[in-house]
Amino acid sequence: MTRDRLYLYDTTLRDGQQTQGVQFSTPEKFRIAAALDALGIDYIEGGWPGANPTDSAFFDDAPRTRATLTAFGMTKRAGRSAQNDDVLAAVMNAGTKSVCLVGKTHDFHVTEALGITLAENLENIGASVVHLVAEGREALFDAEHFFDGYKANPDYALECLRVALAAGARWVVLCDTNGGTLPAEIGRIVGEVVAAGIPGDRLGIHTHNDTETAVAGSLAAVLAGARQIQGTLNGLGERCGNANLTSLIPNLLLKEPYASRFETGIAPGALADLTRVSRMLDDILNRVPQRQAPYVGASAFAHKAGLHASAIVKNPTTYEHIEPGVVGNARIIPMSNQAGQSNLRRRLAEAGIVVGKDDPALAGILDEIKAREDQGYSYDTAQASFELLARRALGQLPRFFEVKRYKVTVERRKNKYDQMVSLSEAVVVVKIGENKMLSVSESMDETGSDRGPVNALAKALAKDLGPYQSYIDDIRLVDFKVRITQGGTEAVTRVTIDSEDGCGRHWSTVGVSANIVDASFEALLDAVHWKLVQEGAPCA
């Protein structure tokens, strides 16, 4: 059976950059483009040349990609020719093989937003596309507000598409610009557009996620006849974001009826890199990845309930819709107060902890986990702290060092610029064997800014651990989360710390106390101890 070809169009570098708080540097755009190209994306929209220095610099030294690099712009303005429109000229000067132009298709926007006649708008669309094609470019027409325009005036919205196609556009893309059209309606309208004579193999879909249905709307459009899908990595985009390609891609490759009816440029082997690419983008944005993200989230294949974990051990398909490794993710059996011995045995095995099936320590470990979670601890995500708890209960945790005392002070003083600033200082005393060691550290960074008491503690603890120093030098704290588990003046604070090392290992630890500094120090200690265990450091 011959499968229809679907073309994937990524607009992370343009539409995704319109996300509040997101601004890519030019080197970051190169890195993202390379990752998209390796995945097998067909079109990579690099930005709007001339709109800002970053986008212009990207096209000035554009990367060489297998994917078709595309510049984005708008149709010419009324009252001037396409050849003399400076905005259109900037897009053409980017030199890309493909150019995507956005234009109005909703009569309300034509007369109210642009302030021109419907006929003038059609002329702008046709003349702009003719100009692109005459210059040897592949032309795409983004039909802005198409679905709202079609519902208001279907004849005019369709005429905009026909004019673009007649002028030589390779693709006309139906845009749900406001994100308010639901999937069933998108499917119906796309079907009517195809029935009206617009070829499906020249039709694209561009949805926004304002109703949490952008992916579903895109899939509905494909079944109705659209053959190009536009979206962004991790669903970036203004307001609520765009259709999420990290969900769309595996849906298209792994789920029916798409997998058997359509083919894409994504190789099955490349799909296994999807989780890494998703997290790479979050790393560039300096934000914590969404744990519940479908397919690529850290919790996408986490099985917390004891009943689920028991079944997963016997057959993973009982509670998993795909094998996690297909998309580069991994299964997690977290520990929590809902856990049973099936969870526990599975998690201990994954941690390399050997324990007999009938070992009485198993019940003790479960009881301790449940008691500690009642105090505010959470081992659901702090897997490293769970492993240390289990090793301690089983007598398998080496004694590396003992913290005898620590102290943190915070004061206000003048810096070298004669400004009043805070300064945190920490003192940590540890005993290693028969030797006591004292370390002192301040939290001030190279700019003269105070990084806080927890930073001072972390630096002091890691400053001098004698024979263990070489094992911990590459630890880096990547995230610090605080939650108040009980309110009022007797509040209990839970601190979770995410760490990583030079080997690419990532681990999470937890601490709980009425004092945020104590809770933080407990999590820091667990982070160091887990690292020493993994490195096989000798007992003191």
WOBEL-V469466 format. One record per pair of residues at least 4 apart in sequence whose ideal C-beta (glycine too) atoms are under 7 Angstrom apart, sorted by the first residue. I is the first residue (numbers start at 1). J is the second residue. Records with the same first field share a line. If there is no record, write none. Layout:
I=J, J
//
This chain:
3=261, 262, 263
4=227, 261, 262
5=227, 263
6=222, 227, 229, 252, 262, 264
7=42, 43, 227, 228
8=41, 42, 229, 245, 264, 265
9=42, 43, 45, 204, 228, 229, 230
10=36, 41, 43, 44, 45, 231, 232, 245
11=15, 16, 45, 230, 232, 242
12=16, 32, 232, 233, 236
13=17, 24, 29, 32, 33, 45, 46, 47
14=45, 47, 48, 72
15=232, 237, 242
16=22, 232, 233, 236, 237, 242
17=22, 23, 24
18=237, 238
19=236, 237, 238, 241
22=236, 285
24=28, 29, 54
25=54
26=30, 54, 57, 58
27=31
28=32, 284
29=33, 46, 58
30=34, 63
31=35, 284
32=36, 281, 284
33=37, 44, 46, 63, 65
34=38, 63
35=39, 277, 280
36=41, 44, 67
37=41, 44, 65, 66, 67
38=270, 273
39=266, 270, 273, 277
40=265, 266, 267, 270
41=67, 265
42=67, 68, 265
43=67, 68, 70, 98
44=65, 67, 69, 70
45=70, 72, 100
46=58, 59, 62, 69, 70, 71
47=55, 58, 72
48=55, 72, 73
49=55, 56, 59, 71, 90, 91, 93, 94
50=56, 87, 90
51=55
53=57
54=58
55=59
56=60
57=61
58=62
59=71, 94
62=69
65=69
68=97, 98
69=96, 97
70=96, 98, 99, 100
71=91, 94, 96, 99
72=100
73=87, 88, 91, 99, 101
74=87, 101, 102, 103
75=101, 103, 124, 125, 128
76=80, 82, 85, 88, 124, 127, 128
77=85
78=116, 120, 124
80=84, 85
82=88, 127, 128, 131
83=131
85=89
86=90
88=92, 128
89=93
91=99
92=135
97=137, 138
98=137, 138, 140
99=132, 137, 139
100=140, 142
101=128, 141, 142
102=142, 144
103=124, 125, 141, 144, 160
104=109, 110, 114, 121, 144, 145
105=143, 144, 145, 146, 149, 157, 160
106=145, 148, 149, 152
107=111, 118, 149, 152, 153, 156
108=112, 152
109=113, 114, 145
110=114, 116, 118, 121
114=121
116=120, 121
118=122, 156
119=123
120=124
121=125
122=126, 159, 160, 163
123=127
124=128
125=129, 141, 160, 163, 164
126=130, 163, 167
127=131
128=132
129=133, 139, 141, 164, 167, 168, 169
130=134, 167, 168
131=135
132=137, 139
133=137, 139, 167, 168
138=170
139=168, 169, 170
140=169, 170, 171, 173
141=164, 169, 172, 173
142=173, 175, 206
143=160, 161, 172, 173, 174, 175
144=175, 177
145=149, 175, 177, 178
146=150, 157, 174, 175
147=151, 174, 176, 181, 186, 189
148=152, 178
149=153, 157
150=154, 157, 189
153=157
154=158
155=159
156=160
158=162, 193, 196
159=163
160=164
161=165, 172, 198
162=166
163=167
164=169, 172
165=169, 172, 202
170=202
171=202, 204, 228
172=198, 202, 203, 204
173=204, 205, 206, 228, 230
174=190, 193, 203, 204, 205, 206
175=206
176=181, 186, 206, 207, 208, 217
177=208
178=208, 210
179=207, 208, 209, 210, 211, 214, 239, 240
180=210, 211
181=185, 186, 217
182=211, 213
183=187, 213, 216, 217, 220
184=188, 220
185=189
186=190, 217, 220, 221
187=191, 220, 221, 223, 224
188=192
189=193
190=194, 221, 224, 225, 226
191=195, 224, 225
192=196
193=198, 203
194=198, 200, 203, 224, 225
198=203
199=203
200=225, 226, 227
201=227
203=225, 226, 227
204=226, 228, 229, 230
205=218, 221, 226, 229, 230
206=230
207=214, 217, 218, 243
208=214, 237, 239, 240, 242
209=214, 235, 240, 241, 242, 243
210=239, 240
213=217
214=218, 242, 243, 244
215=219, 243, 244, 247, 248
216=220
217=221
218=222, 229, 231, 243, 248
219=223, 251
220=224
221=226
222=226, 229, 258
229=248
231=242, 243, 244, 245, 248
232=236, 237, 242, 245
233=245, 246, 277, 278, 281
234=244, 246, 278, 281, 282
235=241, 242, 244
236=241, 242
237=241, 242
243=248
244=248
245=249
246=274, 278, 295, 296
247=251, 294, 295
248=252
249=253, 266, 274
250=254, 271, 274, 295, 327
251=255, 258
252=258, 262, 264
253=259, 264, 266, 271
254=259, 322, 326
255=259
256=260
257=261
258=262
266=270, 271
271=326, 327
272=325, 326, 327, 328
273=277, 328
274=278, 295, 296, 327, 328
275=279, 296, 327, 328, 329
276=280, 328
277=281
278=282, 289, 296
279=283, 289
280=284
281=285
282=287, 289
288=479
289=293, 297, 298
290=297
291=297, 298, 299
292=297, 299
293=297, 300
294=300
295=300, 327, 329
296=300, 327, 329
300=329
301=320, 324, 329, 330, 331, 332
302=332, 334
303=308, 309, 312, 319, 333
304=334, 336, 338, 380
305=309, 338
306=310, 338, 339, 340, 342, 343
307=311
308=312, 319
309=313, 333, 340, 342, 343, 346
310=340, 342
311=315, 318, 319
312=316, 318, 319
313=342, 346
316=320, 331
322=326
324=329, 330, 331
333=343, 346, 347
334=379, 380, 381, 383
335=339, 343, 344, 347, 369, 379, 386
336=373, 379, 380
337=369, 370, 373
339=343, 344, 366, 369
341=345, 362, 366
342=346
343=347
344=348, 362, 365, 366
345=349
346=350
347=351
348=353, 355, 390
351=387
353=390, 391, 394, 396
355=359, 361, 362, 394
360=364
361=365, 393, 394
362=366
363=367
364=368, 393
365=369, 390, 393
366=370
367=371
368=372, 389, 393
369=373, 379
370=374
371=375
372=377
373=377, 378, 379
375=512
376=485, 492, 494, 512
377=494, 510, 512
378=382, 494, 510
379=385, 386
381=496, 508
382=386, 496, 508, 509, 510
383=387, 507, 508
384=388, 507, 508, 509, 526, 527, 530
385=389, 509, 510, 526
386=390
387=391, 530
388=392, 397, 526, 529, 530
389=393
390=394
391=396, 397
392=397
398=539
399=539, 540
400=468, 529, 532, 537, 539, 540
401=430, 431, 432, 465, 468, 540
402=430, 431
403=428, 430, 525
404=429, 430, 431, 436
405=429
406=426, 427, 428, 429, 457, 521
407=427
408=424, 426, 453, 456, 457, 517
409=425
410=422, 424, 453
411=423
412=420, 422
413=421, 423
414=418, 419, 420
415=419, 421, 448
416=448
417=448
421=448, 450
422=450
423=442, 443, 444, 450
424=442, 443, 450, 452, 453, 456
425=440, 442, 456
426=441, 453, 456, 457, 460
427=438, 440, 460
428=439, 457, 460, 461
429=436, 438
430=437, 465
431=435, 436
432=437, 466, 467, 540
433=540
435=466
437=464, 466
439=460, 463, 464
440=460
441=456, 459, 460, 463
442=456
443=450, 451, 452, 453, 455, 456
444=448, 449, 450
445=449, 451
451=455
453=457, 517
454=458, 480, 517, 520
455=459
456=460
457=461, 520, 521, 524
458=462, 477, 524
459=463
461=524, 528
462=472, 475
464=469
465=469, 472
468=472, 532, 537
469=473
471=531, 532, 535, 537
472=528, 531
474=501, 502
475=499, 501, 527, 531
476=499, 500
477=497, 499
478=498, 499, 500
479=498
480=497
481=496
482=493, 495, 516
483=494
484=491, 493
485=492, 494
486=490, 491, 492
487=491
490=514
491=514
492=512, 514
493=513, 514, 516, 519
494=510, 512, 519
495=510, 511, 516, 519, 520, 523
496=508, 510, 523
497=508, 509, 523, 524, 527
498=506, 508
499=507, 527
500=505, 506
501=505, 531
505=534
507=527, 530
509=523, 526, 527, 530
510=523
511=519, 520, 521, 522, 523
512=519
513=518, 519, 522
515=519
516=520
517=521
518=522
519=523
520=524
521=525
522=526
523=527
524=528
525=529
526=530
527=531
528=532
529=533
530=534
531=535
532=537
//
